[in-house]
Amino acid sequence: MIKTYKILPLLLLTCIGFNSIAQEKIPEVEALLSEMTLDEKIGQLNLLTPGGGIATGSVVSENVEAKIKAGQVGGLFGASGPEKVRQAQEIAIKNSRLKIPLLIGSDIIHGYKTTYPIPLGVASSWNMELIESAAKMAAKEATADGINWNFSPMVDISRDARWGRISEGSGEDPYLGSAIATAMVKGYQGKDLSDAYTMMATVKHLALYGAVEAGRDYNSVDMSKVKMYNQYLPPYQAAVDAGVGSAMTSFNDIDGIPATGNKWLITDLLRKQWGFKGFVVSDYTSVNEMTAHGLGDLQAVSAQALNAGLDMDMVGEGFLTTLKKSVEEGKVTEEAITIACRRILTAKHQLGLFDDPYKYSDTSRPEKDILTAENRLASRKIATQSFVLLKNENNVLPLQKDANIALVGPLANDKNNMLGTWAPTGDPQLSIPVLEGLKNVAPKVKISYAKGANITNDTELAKRANVFGLRVDIDKRTPEAMLSEALKNSKDADVIVAVVGEASEFAGEAASRTEISIPQSQKKLINALVETGKPVVLVLFSGRPLTISDEFNLPVSILQVWNPGVEAGNAIADVLFGDYNPSGKLTASWPRNVGQIPIYHSMKNTGRPAPKNQFEKFKSNYLDSEISPLFPFGYGLSYTSFEYSEITVDKNKINQGESIKVSIAVKNTGDYDGEEVVQLYLKDEIRSITPPVKQLKGFKKVFLKKGETKTVTITLSADDLKFYNSELKFVAELGKFKVFVRLRKNLPFLNNFVDFL
């Protein structure tokens, strides 16, 4: 049933203008600046990696100690441990002329030593309190190991599952991505950056990195500003609004200008429009890479980057080696260098480093703050909430704890792939594999284990995936021998649990793929297991949405577990045996095939929209496939069932500055307690530029005991109706809006209409 509500006039709302933001000046910083030579100011703009730590790029800095003593280094990354960090700080404090402490940075993407699921998995929890607490735990561990600056969160929106770094972000939606960006910044930075248990966060990658052409890492991006402002930029701005301390530029170009040297991006948008007050660092050697983009030699691109508003040069040393010459030649001003230096010194002041350069060098902290039992338990909880139940054939799940289980698959007893990509600070050998987790959670369960297949039989692909250590181990036995063993072990089982999917380094940086299905070696195994006639549960590992139409059409259950982190096996067992009822929802659409990419829930209608679930000539569709995804954004099943009531609104009139409450009753009608994510969507029926078919505008995760009913209320404000129009003004236009709530199991949306007159 649909009701229509007429609302009082809503005034046209416009965005705030491009206001200049005065740079904060701190007396201690200004006094220091007045003593600094030009060379020392340039030195603060130089970020180096000493090597011997975690490699996250292809270049390692040379003569680091000598450069620190000479005042030519503003920060280090790749250094960790209280003793090593203290040693580095002592070099700066005791040997450099002005005794300026160092920033100590690191990539802490999904946990420090206590790793939790990859960000795409954590996002699937739709639990902002959980996400903030996860970031807080990571900050506590990292600061215990001497790190005060984190290169996270990555907030790039991506609608292309071929891109390996989709694993590092929160998916396809700007509203959800903004909420997660806010939660992570708060978790890392806390309320006081000078607290020794908090660290400075970095929003990255500014900007549009998730939209690289062909899903190929480091590639070009070509996008209208209307699309940027409405669909890709909001999470970066949300991080800025949350007070993020630094920002990192991306590798791609924007309007033909690489982000690292893009004045419109760094100065006009980030600083003047959004009011960002922190400092901007380049990505790894991205200043130097502007030469490969075709913008000139190292001196030219370094000058361009500084003039664009970049403050710190990561590893490439273009600033260190060319800026003084550029000042002499009038290509940059010393004032521009001073401004950049001021921003970096201000960050150090905010962290409290001038008061105590050794505050992150407490040797007592690692033992009591890192990889504690409490932290491992938290990681396990985070992981359980990240899993998404994609299919439950004949309600096979949850399993009985005294079942006879045939555990099969190349990832079933493999510690090397539990952590996932971008876990450089974690130790895979401390992780819990699935076999161990099943035994821990259900000691009475009978398990027969067989590998069954290799992750892939492609030796070249294996070589590329093993850059950071063994991830793909190609067995010395033949594929036929492994398969035969698996089938033999499955003969007497009640149920077969097949742990399959991607190796951890099949996703991540420089890990884009054109083929994103389950590898053929594992497909053969899955099909053979199904042919036994026994119930089959697929526990699916991946760092991205996969194309699994073939597997979905088989009589199997599918639990998507991403890469769950150090407590992987325990968390998976918790869900398989029903100690936790899966509640995760997808934050990126899963295509039926690669040809559908890009695919996402907020696409626009065409002038010839295709009829739903059927082909019609001269409509916007495919000859060989449906246009809908296999699994849409927001999808995820449960062991229980939920029933939704009709949508209601609290009033039929709203003025500017007011809000409207949208309510729906949700009842747990199944046999298990469980959590449901109520998702509210909006469609602007008529507006000055073409609207998306739907936009997420609110959500709440609610726990319901079996038989329990709760009314969920989500508030919509005037801001939720705004968008950037063709003039890039942030407006809410008069008109009719349709409100949706997604139902379970990919059924049609419940909806209602609201008129704004």
Beta strands, then each sheet from edge to edge (+ up, - down):
strand 1: 4-7
strand 2: 46-48
strand 3: 75-77
strand 4: 103-106
strand 5: 149-150
strand 6: 202-206
strand 7: 246-249
strand 8: 253-254
strand 9: 257-258
strand 10: 279-281
strand 11: 313-314
strand 12: 388-391
strand 13: 404-408
strand 14: 446-450
strand 15: 495-501
strand 16: 536-541
strand 17: 556-560
strand 18: 642-644
strand 19: 648-649
strand 20: 659-668
strand 21: 674-684
strand 22: 695-704
strand 23: 709-717
strand 24: 723-724
strand 25: 730-731
strand 26: 735-741
strand 27: 750-756
sheet 1: 1+ 27+ 26- 21+ 22-
sheet 2: 5+ 4+ 3+ 2+ 11+
sheet 3: 6+ 7+ 10+
sheet 4: 8+ 9-
sheet 5: 12+ 17- 16- 15- 13- 14-
sheet 6: 18+ 20- 19+
sheet 7: 18+ 20- 23+
sheet 8: 24+ 25-
end
